[in-house]
Amino acid sequence: MMTIDAVLLVLVYLTVQLLANKIISSSTIGRFKWLSFSGGVAVSYVFVYILPSMHREQEGLSQDAALTMESELYVLGLFGLLIFYGVHKAADRASRQYEHGEGPFFWIQMVFFSIYNMLISYIVFASDIEGVQAVFYGLAVGLHFMAVAHDLWREDSQRYESLGRYILAVGIIIGWVVGVFAPLANNTLAIVFAFISGAMILNVLKKEIPNEENAHFPTFLVGSLGYAFITLTLKYFFNW
């Protein structure tokens, strides 16, 4: 079902994907603080939303399907992490073989992250959350998109600006269209959520936690603890 929330969120995601580097570079906050803040929010998002959601989905799946284990979705999350880590390693190997970017490195990255964007976008728009809850959690995903986009831009700025960002934006649009107009059954949605959650956890830990040279720790703490506090407060008062 098309809602104002869904339209606003997809517009935010597309804006972030297409203009992330201009937003970061033109801001008075500074690149290190931007990335430290988004990294803090992303880490908090993993612990206060993704992991509790996986637990809730696992309980629902176990009840509906009478599964013998209590960790099927967590195993799928592990598979998602391992598969996308393998793609990262393949891209990294290609980048070392072709120092000037003439090899398959760029295209491996684009295929990987367009699928990644599509699945995350699909999960956001196919889920049954709405209103303030959808916007609040959705904005955390938007900051994640911004950090990933900036990282890709640093690796190959010319091709990312001319082509890459549009490919990734198409992934967001496909996920939005499918999520709004052709959502899957709840159990299938839980499987997709678990798989892409593993990949998202990997990207948060690998790409969004700033290293010591680029980190602004107070800003990282503000993003992480602030987002966690607001999330827990809203959960308490609105029973999310």
Backbone hydrogen bonds, N-H to C=O, Kabsch-Sander energy under -0.5 kcal/mol:
donor,donor_aa,acceptor,acceptor_aa,energy
7,V,3,T,-2.1
8,L,4,I,-2.8
9,L,5,D,-2.5
10,V,6,A,-2.3
11,L,7,V,-1.9
12,V,8,L,-2.2
13,Y,9,L,-2.7
14,L,10,V,-2.4
15,T,11,L,-2.3
16,V,12,V,-2.7
17,Q,13,Y,-2.6
18,L,14,L,-2.5
19,L,15,T,-2.4
20,A,16,V,-1.3
23,I,19,L,-2.6
24,I,20,A,-2.4
25,S,21,N,-2.6
26,S,22,K,-2.0
27,S,23,I,-0.7
27,S,24,I,-0.6
34,W,30,G,-2.4
35,L,31,R,-2.7
36,S,32,F,-2.3
37,F,33,K,-2.6
38,S,34,W,-2.6
39,G,35,L,-2.2
40,G,36,S,-2.2
41,V,37,F,-2.4
42,A,38,S,-2.4
43,V,39,G,-2.4
44,S,40,G,-2.2
45,Y,41,V,-2.7
46,V,42,A,-1.9
47,F,43,V,-1.5
48,V,44,S,-2.8
49,Y,45,Y,-1.6
50,I,45,Y,-2.0
51,L,46,V,-2.5
53,S,49,Y,-2.4
54,M,50,I,-2.5
55,H,51,L,-2.0
56,R,52,P,-2.3
57,E,53,S,-2.8
58,Q,54,M,-2.4
59,E,55,H,-2.1
60,G,56,R,-2.1
61,L,57,E,-2.7
62,S,58,Q,-2.4
63,Q,59,E,-1.8
64,D,60,G,-2.3
65,A,61,L,-2.7
66,A,62,S,-1.0
67,L,62,S,-0.6
75,V,71,S,-2.2
76,L,72,E,-2.0
77,G,73,L,-2.2
78,L,74,Y,-2.1
79,F,75,V,-2.3
80,G,76,L,-2.5
81,L,77,G,-2.3
82,L,78,L,-2.7
83,I,79,F,-3.0
84,F,80,G,-2.1
85,Y,81,L,-2.0
86,G,82,L,-2.2
87,V,83,I,-1.7
88,H,84,F,-2.2
89,K,85,Y,-2.4
90,A,86,G,-2.1
91,A,87,V,-2.5
92,D,88,H,-2.6
93,R,89,K,-2.5
94,A,90,A,-2.1
95,S,91,A,-2.1
96,R,92,D,-1.6
97,Q,93,R,-1.6
98,Y,94,A,-1.8
99,E,97,Q,-0.5
101,G,98,Y,-1.7
108,I,104,P,-2.6
109,Q,105,F,-2.2
110,M,106,F,-2.2
111,V,107,W,-2.6
112,F,108,I,-2.4
113,F,109,Q,-2.8
114,S,110,M,-2.1
115,I,111,V,-1.9
116,Y,112,F,-2.2
117,N,113,F,-2.8
118,M,114,S,-2.1
119,L,115,I,-2.5
120,I,116,Y,-2.3
121,S,117,N,-2.7
122,Y,118,M,-2.4
123,I,119,L,-2.4
124,V,120,I,-2.3
125,F,121,S,-2.2
126,A,122,Y,-2.3
127,S,123,I,-1.3
133,Q,130,E,-0.9
134,A,130,E,-0.6
135,V,131,G,-2.1
136,F,132,V,-2.9
137,Y,133,Q,-2.4
138,G,134,A,-2.4
139,L,135,V,-2.2
140,A,136,F,-1.0
141,V,137,Y,-1.4
142,G,138,G,-1.9
143,L,139,L,-2.2
144,H,140,A,-1.7
145,F,141,V,-2.6
146,M,142,G,-2.0
147,A,143,L,-2.2
148,V,144,H,-2.4
149,A,145,F,-2.6
150,H,146,M,-2.3
151,D,147,A,-1.9
152,L,148,V,-2.4
153,W,149,A,-2.3
154,R,150,H,-2.0
155,E,151,D,-1.2
156,D,152,L,-1.7
160,Y,156,D,-2.3
161,E,157,S,-2.3
162,S,158,Q,-2.0
163,L,159,R,-2.1
164,G,159,R,-2.4
165,R,160,Y,-2.6
166,Y,163,L,-0.8
167,I,163,L,-1.7
168,L,164,G,-2.3
169,A,165,R,-1.7
170,V,166,Y,-1.9
171,G,167,I,-1.5
172,I,168,L,-1.6
173,I,169,A,-2.2
174,I,170,V,-2.7
175,G,171,G,-2.2
176,W,172,I,-2.2
177,V,173,I,-2.7
178,V,174,I,-2.6
179,G,175,G,-2.3
180,V,176,W,-2.3
181,F,177,V,-2.7
182,A,178,V,-2.2
189,L,185,A,-2.8
190,A,186,N,-2.2
191,I,187,N,-1.6
192,V,188,T,-2.3
193,F,189,L,-2.6
194,A,190,A,-2.4
195,F,191,I,-2.2
196,I,192,V,-2.6
197,S,193,F,-1.9
198,G,194,A,-1.7
199,A,195,F,-1.3
200,M,196,I,-2.4
201,I,197,S,-2.7
202,L,198,G,-1.9
203,N,199,A,-2.2
204,V,200,M,-2.6
205,L,201,I,-2.4
206,K,202,L,-2.7
207,K,203,N,-2.7
208,E,203,N,-1.0
208,E,204,V,-1.0
209,I,204,V,-1.2
214,N,211,N,-0.6
215,A,211,N,-1.2
219,T,216,H,-0.7
220,F,216,H,-2.0
221,L,217,F,-2.7
222,V,218,P,-2.3
223,G,219,T,-2.5
224,S,220,F,-2.5
225,L,221,L,-2.8
226,G,221,L,-0.6
226,G,222,V,-1.8
227,Y,223,G,-1.7
228,A,224,S,-2.1
229,F,225,L,-2.7
230,I,226,G,-2.5
231,T,227,Y,-2.5
232,L,228,A,-2.6
233,T,229,F,-2.2
234,L,230,I,-2.6
235,K,231,T,-2.5
236,Y,232,L,-2.0
237,F,233,T,-2.3
238,F,234,L,-2.6
239,N,235,K,-1.2
